[in-house]
Amino acid sequence: MSPRVLCLGEILFDCLANQIGKPYEAVDSWTPYPGGAPANVACALVKLGTSAGFVGCVGLDDPGDRLVQLLEEVGVDRSGIQRHPTAPTRQVYVVRRLDGDREFAGFGDFDTREFADTGLQAQSLPENLFESADFLVTGTLEMAYPDSRRAIAKARELAQKHGVRVLIDVNWRPVFWQDVALAKQTIRESIETADFVKLSDEESQWLFETIDATRVAKHLPQVRGILVTRGSQGCSYCFGNIAGDLPAFSVEAQDTTGAGDGFSAGFVHQLCLQGLDVLNDTDTVRDIVEYASAVGALTATKPGAIASQPTAKDVDRFLTKTNSP
């Protein structure tokens, strides 16, 4: 069965600091967890019950083999994966604050441009995957590099050709970019023609000087839906004339890595279940955003972006318990 959602971009190992609250230079040891925003979304979708495929590039090395094996075990379609013959699979080092939040601190001994994911080739994207997909989910990290930027542009062309809706999760990480000014321009241009855009509050403030989805929407008139996640402060959303704010669920966060990706997966999963027409109903839109928030919250309760992802039953139980009088 062809996947309903294609997730294009990076898959990597997040090396999480074992010493919480210490800066990068003071960390003594690290634990690697599979991650990368598009891969996180793909895995989360499959766990929720929506078929998904990952499109990206990893090295011909042991870390690459392990990541491909993980996708197979989860049930993610791997036919869009490319293998780079010489470049290594990316690892990123992540320090954690005492409140569970995290900061991407660097790439060890490598330059950010040396990893396999930067070499994703546009001409090798499998068009047949786009012919049957409903959604394309991608970020902006791979726009920092020429080859993968061209691959994203090609994927957008194929999505438009085959009527595939596009969700862009900005996922701004300065450590991936050489030129911050160019990054801002590139990201702004990329999201202007998406169907749906998800931003964190920091990204929203950086790009639009506001964390209110309704105000962001005024800058992006062609975008059908805007979602702004605010961590422990909840989220803001705007779908045309339907807009609102939701408080965050109260959970004990251990690691927020991948929580935003869980949110994106929950949102797309609900659209696959219910269709786009439901976005015209105020109550349904709120329920969909609440569901996405629940997926993100549950993902933050355990370490590791993929290992911590909930199933649909987990989310249903959580919402039932939370909403019970």
Number of C-alpha atoms within 10 A of each C-alpha: 6 15 21 21 31 31 27 28 27 29 27 25 23 24 22 25 23 15 17 16 17 15 15 17 8 11 15 10 10 15 14 16 18 21 25 24 30 30 32 30 34 32 34 35 31 23 21 20 15 22 23 26 30 28 25 28 28 29 21 17 15 11 18 22 14 13 20 18 14 15 21 13 10 14 16 26 24 16 13 18 19 20 20 21 11 13 19 20 26 25 23 21 19 23 26 24 17 13 13 19 17 18 15 19 18 17 18 10 6 13 10 21 17 14 21 27 28 28 25 29 20 16 11 11 21 15 15 11 21 25 16 16 21 19 23 26 26 26 25 23 25 24 22 22 18 14 16 25 22 18 24 23 14 17 24 21 13 20 22 13 11 17 15 23 18 24 24 23 24 20 19 19 15 14 14 22 18 13 10 14 9 12 20 15 11 15 20 16 11 18 22 16 17 19 18 21 26 25 25 21 23 16 20 22 14 13 17 16 13 16 23 24 26 23 15 23 21 12 13 18 12 14 21 17 23 24 30 27 28 20 19 13 13 17 24 23 24 22 21 16 10 16 18 17 18 16 14 18 18 12 12 13 19 18 23 24 30 28 31 30 31 32 27 30 29 28 22 25 25 21 18 17 10 13 11 11 8 14 19 13 12 14 11 13 22 18 13 20 23 22 23 24 28 26 31 30 29 25 29 25 18 19 20 26 29 28 16 19 30 22 17 20 12 15 22 15 12 18 16 11 10 12 8 7 5
